[in-house]
Amino acid sequence: MNLILQKEILIHIFKRFGIFLAEGETQAGFIDNLLDDAFITNKKIGFESEDKKKYSNNVWAASATANPTKLKVLVADIHEDIPEYTIIFQMDNMPAYALRLASPYVGETDDPGSAYLNAQNDKWIEASVAVQAKFLYGVEGLSELPLHWSKLDEVDDLYKILIQFLNFYERT
């Protein structure tokens, strides 16, 4: 797998959702910045680092409808020492995508990130570059539509998928 290309695809997707914008960089397109306080949920990601430091990080969730498809996005702050986020993206009842990326601007910049497709429950398949490119194409298409993004109130399903992905990712 071309890890340099994977990282560039992921950076581009994260920027479309308002994550990891460089200083002075503006977010292009019609997708709202999903780290806005308007999308913050009451859910948290709690974990303990290897050095026993405890974290309780924020989770944001938003949805939009591109008739007749409902789009749901959940963003989790999973950072310890450098900014790092996971995005869970799902259209209607299709399998969810999980994208993870540490900041390309701070600390270790050689992290290529990761992209997975949820096959079922806690079974995840690493997304090929072709699948990542198709997802990027889809996000680019969404950014050109003037959709109304609103806070997703029913986050339990996506939150469960997030926890399954993070547990899976921790085991790999």
N, C-alpha and C positions, 0 to 999 in steps of 0.2 A: 504494500500500500504506500502511496506517495504521501508521507506525513506532512511535508511542506504544503502541498495542495490542500490536504485535510484541514490544516490549521487556518489557512487563508479562507477556505469556505466557511469554517466555524466563526472566525472573526467577523466575516461579512454578515452572517446570519445574526450573531449577537448584536452587532451594531444596528441592524434593522429594528431590533426590539429595544434599542436605547441603552445597551449594555456595552461597556468598554469603548465608549467614544473618547478619542484623544482630546486633550485640552484644546478648546477652540473649535472642535469639530462639531458640526450640526448633524442631527439625525435626518436622513433623507426619507422621503416618502410619507405615506399616510398612516403608518402604524404608530400608535402612541408609545411614549417611553414607558415601558412596563415596570420600571422601578419608581414610578411616580407614586406618591402617597395615596392617590386615589385608588390604587390597585392592591394595597397592602391588605393582607388577611390576618386573622387572629391565630393562624397556624405558625408554628416555629419549627426549625430544624435544630434539634438538640443533640450534641455529641461531645465526646471527651477526646482530646488529643493524646498522643503518646506520652506527652509530658504531664498528663493529668489535668490540663487546663480545660475547663468546661465552657461550651459555647451554646448559645441560644439565638439562632440567626433568623432573619425575616424570610417570609414567603409572600410573593405577590401572585395574583391570578386575574386574568382578563379573558373576555370572550367577545366575539364579533360574529355577525351572520353575513355570509355571502350567499344569498338565496340559492338554494335551500339549505346550504351547508352551515353548520355551527362549528366555529373554530374556538378551541379552548387552549389557553397557554398558562402554564404555571412556572414561575421563576423562583428558584431557591438560592439564597446566599449560603454557600457552603465553605466560605473562607475560614482559614486558620490564620496564617501569617501574611498571605497575599490575597488580593481579591480573586474569588473563584465562584462561578455560578453554574447551576444546572437548569436547563430549560426542559420542561415536559410539554409537548405539543400534540394535540389530538384533534382530528376532524371527525365530527359525528361519532360513530362507533367503530371507526377504523383503528388499527393498532397505533399506539402512541410512539412518538419519537422521543428519545432522551439525548440531549446534547450537554456536554460538560466542557468548560474551558476556564483555565486560569488566566489572569490578566496578561495580555501580550506585552504590557508596558512596565511591569514591575517584577523584580525577582527573576526566577527561572523562566526565560522566554523560550526555552526549547520544548515546552509541553505542547504537543500537537493537539491536545484536547481529545474528545471521544464523541462518537455518535453511534447510537444503538437504536434498533427497532424492537419493540416489544412483541415477541411472537405469541406469548400467552402467559398470564400471571407473572411469575418472576423469571421467565425464560426470555433472555435478551440475545439478540443477534447483532454483531457488529455491522454497521452500515458500510457497504462498499462505497468507493468514491463515486460511482455512478448514482447510487441512491442519495448520497449527500448532495451531488450536483442537482438532482431532481428536486430535492427539498429546497435547496438554494433558489432554484428557478421558481418554485411555488411561493416562497417567501417574497421574492422580488415581485411576483405578480400581485401578491397581497398588498405590498407597499404602494402599488399604483392605484389601488381601489380606495375611494374615500369611505371606508367602513367606519361605523361607530363602535369604538372599543369601550366596553363597560366592565366594571368590576364583576368577577365571577363569584357569586355568592355560594354556590354549591361546589365546594372544592374537594370534598372528601374523596371522590373517585380518583381525581388527579393526584391528590396528596398520597393516597395509597400507592399509586403507580410510582410516584417519586420515591417513596420509602423502599419499595421493591427494587427500584433501579439502584438507589444508593447502597442498599445491602448487597445486591449483586456486584456492583462495581467495587465495593470494599473487599469482596472475596476474590476478585480477579487480580 
